[in-house]
Amino acid sequence: MRVIFMGTPEFSVPALRAIAARHDVVAVYSQPPRAAGRGQKPRPSAVHRAAEELGIEVRTPLRLRDPADQDAFATLEADVAVVVAYGLILPQAILDAPRLGCLNIHASLLPRWRGAAPIHRAVMAGDAETGVAIMQMEAGLDTGPVLAEARTPIGVEETTADLHDRLSVMGAELVVDVLDRLPLPAVPQAEEGVTYAAKIDKAEARVDWTRAAAEVDRLIRGLSPFPGAWCEIAGERVKLLRSRVVAGQGAPGQVLEGFTVACGSGAVEVLEAQRSGKKPMRAEELLRGWVLPAQLD
């Protein structure tokens, strides 16, 4: 089929490569290059770079509301568009242009976790499982009917980064299967169980040791690696990147042994952390030559 691919971050790249191996990707749409790195030079997105490697034309409009951009999109005469973390709202003219419409790979089991941060929110909420859904896009926020889904459990020590990588591959495999079988019946989403995965606010990231250990652990794993849950240790902001719930009790924030910290109930063992200006390190490596205070803020 003639496919338009629309995506931006690394999460989208496996789907692009999988689709390009089986179908004619006539164009890739991605967010414009952004200033990055020490020199703040414009850097193409992960999808942009992958498309160039594959020899596919890349388009980077700032928005898709300009009639000229919509005409250029329609002129491609695509059978379908596949959208994966693109980052722009698609106007109705874009949704209607491909013969079979626009399909979205969404990293949750809809209608749970519609919105911007479904992977983070699933881990932070303590969900037992998540997955990917292939949705027929419509004007509402992730409200379209679902063509297919794949499920996976969330491990007790799994971080958002771990789950991100697994779901990225699952989404690529599932969308290729869906494209091979189009047209498929689309099942409307249930009206019950709708939740919204709001964009992560950095104000959420500070660890509150008065909370239960399970909540603290989910916050650490859910915000790893970005923006990273953090606490102050002797006046230094330290990111906490991996953890697990362990037995132990004490005053909230009290260091029990090693990098095990008491919470409002129970305790959390920090397995990986990152000091200011340093690389992420396993706890045992971090604690060589660095003595934690008796109490963390």
VODREN-804546 format. One record per residue (C-alpha): residue in one letter; chain; y, x, z. Coordinates in Angstrom, 3 decimals, padded with zeros to 6 digits. Layout:
<rec 'a','A',<Y,X,Z>>
...
// end
This chain:
<rec 'm','A',<000.000,000.000,000.000>>
<rec 'r','A',<003.663,000.926,-000.306>>
<rec 'v','A',<004.793,001.571,003.270>>
<rec 'i','A',<008.195,002.283,004.794>>
<rec 'f','A',<007.855,004.183,008.077>>
<rec 'm','A',<010.570,003.917,010.743>>
<rec 'g','A',<010.400,006.135,013.824>>
<rec 't','A',<012.140,008.935,015.658>>
<rec 'p','A',<010.414,010.745,018.603>>
<rec 'e','A',<007.212,012.747,018.891>>
<rec 'f','A',<005.371,009.563,019.963>>
<rec 's','A',<005.747,008.253,016.396>>
<rec 'v','A',<004.454,011.322,014.544>>
<rec 'p','A',<000.660,010.690,014.767>>
<rec 'a','A',<001.167,007.229,013.234>>
<rec 'l','A',<003.212,008.654,010.361>>
<rec 'r','A',<000.580,011.293,009.606>>
<rec 'a','A',<-002.281,008.787,009.810>>
<rec 'i','A',<-000.570,006.282,007.512>>
<rec 'a','A',<000.496,008.948,005.006>>
<rec 'a','A',<-003.124,010.081,004.713>>
<rec 'r','A',<-004.211,006.634,003.459>>
<rec 'h','A',<-001.178,004.904,001.944>>
<rec 'd','A',<001.922,005.592,-000.128>>
<rec 'v','A',<004.769,006.135,002.340>>
<rec 'v','A',<007.729,005.550,000.034>>
<rec 'a','A',<010.417,006.504,002.580>>
<rec 'v','A',<010.850,007.423,006.222>>
<rec 'y','A',<013.751,006.104,008.289>>
<rec 's','A',<014.714,008.040,011.418>>
<rec 'q','A',<017.667,008.514,013.754>>
<rec 'p','A',<020.283,010.988,012.469>>
<rec 'p','A',<020.033,014.622,013.634>>
<rec 'r','A',<021.521,015.097,017.113>>
<rec 'a','A',<023.185,018.145,018.649>>
<rec 'a','A',<020.639,019.978,020.804>>
<rec 'g','A',<019.876,023.344,022.313>>
<rec 'r','A',<022.148,026.096,023.532>>
<rec 'g','A',<024.172,026.168,020.316>>
<rec 'q','A',<024.418,022.353,020.122>>
<rec 'k','A',<023.450,022.439,016.459>>
<rec 'p','A',<022.263,019.205,014.827>>
<rec 'r','A',<018.479,018.994,015.120>>
<rec 'p','A',<016.376,016.587,013.035>>
<rec 's','A',<014.070,014.247,014.949>>
<rec 'a','A',<010.349,014.916,015.321>>
<rec 'v','A',<009.598,012.247,012.701>>
<rec 'h','A',<012.222,013.676,010.337>>
<rec 'r','A',<010.613,017.126,010.532>>
<rec 'a','A',<007.100,015.722,010.051>>
<rec 'a','A',<008.196,013.691,007.013>>
<rec 'e','A',<009.734,016.756,005.385>>
<rec 'e','A',<006.458,018.649,005.943>>
<rec 'l','A',<004.672,015.786,004.180>>
<rec 'g','A',<007.167,015.782,001.308>>
<rec 'i','A',<008.444,012.251,002.041>>
<rec 'e','A',<012.070,011.188,001.527>>
<rec 'v','A',<013.938,010.780,004.827>>
<rec 'r','A',<016.848,008.401,005.361>>
<rec 't','A',<018.999,008.532,008.513>>
<rec 'p','A',<021.538,005.665,008.512>>
<rec 'l','A',<023.638,005.207,011.649>>
<rec 'r','A',<022.932,001.488,011.497>>
<rec 'l','A',<021.301,-000.990,009.140>>
<rec 'r','A',<023.943,-003.704,009.043>>
<rec 'd','A',<025.738,-002.330,005.992>>
<rec 'p','A',<024.768,-004.412,002.897>>
<rec 'a','A',<024.417,-001.204,000.876>>
<rec 'd','A',<021.817,000.143,003.324>>
<rec 'q','A',<019.971,-003.180,003.267>>
<rec 'd','A',<019.939,-003.198,-000.534>>
<rec 'a','A',<018.621,000.380,-000.588>>
<rec 'f','A',<015.850,-000.660,001.804>>
<rec 'a','A',<014.900,-003.708,-000.310>>
<rec 't','A',<014.920,-001.643,-003.512>>
<rec 'l','A',<011.942,000.334,-002.185>>
<rec 'e','A',<009.812,-002.799,-002.791>>
<rec 'a','A',<007.539,-002.012,000.130>>
<rec 'd','A',<004.486,-004.043,001.004>>
<rec 'v','A',<005.077,-003.437,004.712>>
<rec 'a','A',<007.255,-001.454,007.127>>
<rec 'v','A',<005.779,000.172,010.233>>
<rec 'v','A',<008.195,000.696,013.119>>
<rec 'v','A',<007.397,003.034,016.029>>
<rec 'a','A',<010.145,003.845,018.567>>
<rec 'y','A',<012.785,003.895,015.836>>
<rec 'g','A',<015.773,003.242,018.085>>
<rec 'l','A',<017.787,000.793,015.955>>
<rec 'i','A',<017.798,-002.998,015.991>>
<rec 'l','A',<016.548,-004.319,012.655>>
<rec 'p','A',<018.689,-007.081,011.116>>
<rec 'q','A',<016.931,-010.096,009.641>>
<rec 'a','A',<017.527,-008.821,006.089>>
<rec 'i','A',<015.498,-005.710,006.911>>
<rec 'l','A',<012.735,-007.698,008.664>>
<rec 'd','A',<012.406,-009.945,005.620>>
<rec 'a','A',<012.478,-007.281,002.889>>
<rec 'p','A',<008.853,-005.989,002.829>>
<rec 'r','A',<006.294,-008.371,001.326>>
<rec 'l','A',<004.261,-008.449,004.558>>
<rec 'g','A',<007.193,-007.972,006.911>>
<rec 'c','A',<007.670,-005.303,009.585>>
<rec 'l','A',<004.972,-004.262,012.059>>
<rec 'n','A',<005.745,-002.580,015.377>>
<rec 'i','A',<003.483,-000.320,017.425>>
<rec 'h','A',<004.378,-001.177,021.021>>
<rec 'a','A',<003.039,000.862,023.954>>
<rec 's','A',<001.968,-001.993,026.218>>
<rec 'l','A',<-000.254,-005.069,026.305>>
<rec 'l','A',<002.261,-007.731,025.364>>
<rec 'p','A',<003.832,-009.811,026.815>>
<rec 'r','A',<003.756,-007.334,029.719>>
<rec 'w','A',<006.444,-004.659,029.468>>
<rec 'r','A',<008.557,-005.752,026.565>>
<rec 'g','A',<011.512,-003.432,026.105>>
<rec 'a','A',<012.546,000.200,026.204>>
<rec 'a','A',<010.316,001.992,028.741>>
<rec 'p','A',<006.866,000.359,028.799>>
<rec 'i','A',<004.892,003.512,029.630>>
<rec 'h','A',<007.122,004.538,032.543>>
<rec 'r','A',<007.134,001.027,033.970>>
<rec 'a','A',<003.371,000.564,033.736>>
<rec 'v','A',<002.767,003.731,035.774>>
<rec 'm','A',<005.568,002.975,038.251>>
<rec 'a','A',<004.230,-000.540,038.815>>
<rec 'g','A',<000.703,000.696,039.500>>
<rec 'd','A',<-000.872,-001.186,036.575>>
<rec 'a','A',<-004.621,-000.621,036.335>>
<rec 'e','A',<-004.571,-000.645,032.535>>
<rec 't','A',<-002.246,-000.608,029.567>>
<rec 'g','A',<-002.622,-000.120,025.830>>
<rec 'v','A',<-000.974,-000.547,022.456>>
<rec 'a','A',<-000.202,-003.686,020.495>>
<rec 'i','A',<000.541,-004.114,016.794>>
<rec 'm','A',<003.169,-006.829,016.620>>
<rec 'q','A',<004.713,-008.737,013.712>>
<rec 'm','A',<008.419,-008.163,014.291>>
<rec 'e','A',<010.931,-010.969,014.611>>
<rec 'a','A',<014.516,-011.201,015.846>>
<rec 'g','A',<013.680,-011.396,019.587>>
<rec 'l','A',<013.055,-008.360,021.810>>
<rec 'd','A',<009.317,-007.638,021.382>>
<rec 't','A',<008.575,-011.370,021.149>>
<rec 'g','A',<006.618,-011.412,017.887>>
<rec 'p','A',<002.974,-012.448,017.501>>
<rec 'v','A',<000.280,-009.794,017.948>>
<rec 'l','A',<-002.140,-008.742,015.192>>
<rec 'a','A',<-004.278,-006.346,017.246>>
<rec 'e','A',<-004.372,-004.471,020.539>>
<rec 'a','A',<-006.325,-001.640,022.162>>
<rec 'r','A',<-006.709,-001.199,025.930>>
<rec 't','A',<-007.085,001.819,028.194>>
<rec 'p','A',<-007.223,002.341,031.975>>
<rec 'i','A',<-004.444,004.274,033.729>>
<rec 'g','A',<-005.892,007.159,035.732>>
<rec 'v','A',<-004.994,007.477,039.417>>
<rec 'e','A',<-003.316,010.859,038.825>>
<rec 'e','A',<-002.075,010.170,035.295>>
<rec 't','A',<001.596,010.764,034.486>>
<rec 't','A',<003.798,009.096,031.903>>
<rec 'a','A',<003.469,012.258,029.779>>
<rec 'd','A',<-000.346,012.051,029.872>>
<rec 'l','A',<-000.362,008.369,028.993>>
<rec 'h','A',<002.320,008.828,026.310>>
<rec 'd','A',<000.126,011.276,024.391>>
<rec 'r','A',<-002.980,009.099,024.659>>
<rec 'l','A',<-001.198,005.915,023.567>>
<rec 's','A',<000.451,007.717,020.662>>
<rec 'v','A',<-002.961,008.564,019.189>>
<rec 'm','A',<-004.349,005.105,019.991>>
<rec 'g','A',<-001.417,003.481,018.207>>
<rec 'a','A',<-001.922,005.638,015.116>>
<rec 'e','A',<-005.621,004.722,014.907>>
<rec 'l','A',<-004.961,001.030,015.476>>
<rec 'v','A',<-002.152,000.648,012.944>>
<rec 'v','A',<-004.228,002.298,010.204>>
<rec 'd','A',<-007.033,-000.164,010.935>>
<rec 'v','A',<-004.561,-003.068,010.778>>
<rec 'l','A',<-003.058,-001.885,007.478>>
<rec 'd','A',<-006.529,-001.635,005.979>>
<rec 'r','A',<-007.236,-005.278,006.894>>
<rec 'l','A',<-003.912,-006.995,006.085>>
<rec 'p','A',<-003.142,-009.832,005.945>>
<rec 'l','A',<-004.397,-010.655,009.446>>
<rec 'p','A',<-003.839,-013.720,011.646>>
<rec 'a','A',<-001.113,-013.117,014.229>>
<rec 'v','A',<-001.588,-014.537,017.731>>
<rec 'p','A',<001.558,-015.776,019.519>>
<rec 'q','A',<002.240,-014.039,022.825>>
<rec 'a','A',<001.460,-015.923,026.012>>
<rec 'e','A',<004.416,-017.540,027.721>>
<rec 'e','A',<003.135,-016.443,031.135>>
<rec 'g','A',<003.230,-012.855,032.346>>
<rec 'v','A',<006.359,-011.737,030.509>>
<rec 't','A',<007.925,-008.622,032.071>>
<rec 'y','A',<010.713,-006.375,030.826>>
<rec 'a','A',<010.563,-002.581,030.835>>
<rec 'a','A',<014.216,-001.780,031.460>>
<rec 'k','A',<015.511,001.612,030.350>>
<rec 'i','A',<015.062,004.211,033.092>>
<rec 'd','A',<018.205,004.735,035.146>>
<rec 'k','A',<018.600,008.225,036.616>>
<rec 'a','A',<019.691,006.560,039.857>>
<rec 'e','A',<016.044,005.466,040.286>>
<rec 'a','A',<014.776,009.034,040.317>>
<rec 'r','A',<015.554,010.187,043.872>>
<rec 'v','A',<012.487,010.031,046.104>>
<rec 'd','A',<012.796,007.853,049.192>>
<rec 'w','A',<010.249,009.198,051.663>>
<rec 't','A',<010.541,006.066,053.821>>
<rec 'r','A',<008.604,004.137,051.166>>
<rec 'a','A',<004.821,003.838,051.187>>
<rec 'a','A',<002.903,006.803,049.806>>
<rec 'a','A',<001.534,004.742,046.900>>
<rec 'e','A',<005.072,003.849,045.789>>
<rec 'v','A',<006.300,007.433,046.052>>
<rec 'd','A',<003.285,008.693,044.108>>
<rec 'r','A',<003.811,006.125,041.337>>
<rec 'l','A',<007.499,007.059,041.090>>
<rec 'i','A',<006.684,010.760,040.737>>
<rec 'r','A',<003.997,010.192,038.096>>
<rec 'g','A',<005.955,007.464,036.313>>
<rec 'l','A',<009.090,009.582,035.855>>
<rec 's','A',<007.221,012.748,034.795>>
<rec 'p','A',<008.422,014.647,032.869>>
<rec 'f','A',<011.682,012.792,032.199>>
<rec 'p','A',<013.981,012.167,033.935>>
<rec 'g','A',<011.792,013.538,036.748>>
<rec 'a','A',<011.653,012.198,040.300>>
<rec 'w','A',<013.451,014.577,042.653>>
<rec 'c','A',<014.256,015.397,046.244>>
<rec 'e','A',<016.477,017.927,047.976>>
<rec 'i','A',<014.800,020.905,049.606>>
<rec 'a','A',<017.168,023.069,051.651>>
<rec 'g','A',<020.075,021.864,049.509>>
<rec 'e','A',<018.282,022.504,046.187>>
<rec 'r','A',<017.338,019.667,043.845>>
<rec 'v','A',<013.642,019.969,043.001>>
<rec 'k','A',<011.808,017.850,040.424>>
<rec 'l','A',<008.401,016.544,041.470>>
<rec 'l','A',<006.113,016.201,038.438>>
<rec 'r','A',<002.547,015.543,039.627>>
<rec 's','A',<001.189,014.098,042.843>>
<rec 'r','A',<-001.577,012.147,044.532>>
<rec 'v','A',<-001.914,009.968,047.619>>
<rec 'v','A',<-003.708,011.711,050.512>>
<rec 'a','A',<-004.513,011.027,054.151>>
<rec 'g','A',<-001.826,012.030,056.633>>
<rec 'q','A',<000.966,010.647,058.729>>
<rec 'g','A',<004.238,011.770,060.221>>
<rec 'a','A',<007.953,011.085,060.098>>
<rec 'p','A',<009.094,010.219,056.534>>
<rec 'g','A',<009.874,013.466,054.705>>
<rec 'q','A',<007.978,015.653,057.180>>
<rec 'v','A',<006.046,018.489,055.541>>
<rec 'l','A',<002.514,018.275,056.937>>
<rec 'e','A',<000.879,021.256,055.223>>
<rec 'g','A',<001.327,023.004,051.909>>
<rec 'f','A',<003.287,020.544,049.753>>
<rec 't','A',<001.938,017.422,051.467>>
<rec 'v','A',<004.751,015.186,052.653>>
<rec 'a','A',<004.600,012.209,055.019>>
<rec 'c','A',<005.933,008.886,053.746>>
<rec 'g','A',<006.780,005.574,055.387>>
<rec 's','A',<003.024,005.023,055.449>>
<rec 'g','A',<000.481,007.614,054.368>>
<rec 'a','A',<001.316,010.889,052.628>>
<rec 'v','A',<001.722,012.363,049.164>>
<rec 'e','A',<000.522,015.761,048.018>>
<rec 'v','A',<002.825,017.235,045.376>>
<rec 'l','A',<000.677,019.016,042.775>>
<rec 'e','A',<003.377,020.257,040.396>>
<rec 'a','A',<007.127,020.700,040.769>>
<rec 'q','A',<010.103,022.395,039.149>>
<rec 'r','A',<012.831,024.250,040.994>>
<rec 's','A',<016.368,024.309,039.604>>
<rec 'g','A',<016.571,026.640,036.592>>
<rec 'k','A',<012.830,027.409,036.718>>
<rec 'k','A',<009.806,026.280,034.708>>
<rec 'p','A',<007.351,023.665,036.073>>
<rec 'm','A',<004.770,025.250,038.372>>
<rec 'r','A',<001.622,024.217,040.196>>
<rec 'a','A',<002.281,023.730,043.905>>
<rec 'e','A',<000.151,026.668,045.028>>
<rec 'e','A',<002.046,028.989,042.679>>
<rec 'l','A',<005.397,027.565,043.717>>
<rec 'l','A',<004.730,028.104,047.408>>
<rec 'r','A',<004.016,031.812,047.037>>
<rec 'g','A',<007.082,033.399,048.596>>
<rec 'w','A',<008.830,030.040,049.136>>
<rec 'v','A',<008.536,028.420,052.545>>
<rec 'l','A',<009.314,024.728,052.706>>
<rec 'p','A',<011.439,023.468,055.573>>
<rec 'a','A',<009.774,021.212,058.131>>
<rec 'q','A',<011.686,018.184,056.800>>
<rec 'l','A',<012.620,017.172,053.237>>
<rec 'd','A',<015.684,015.072,052.399>>
// end
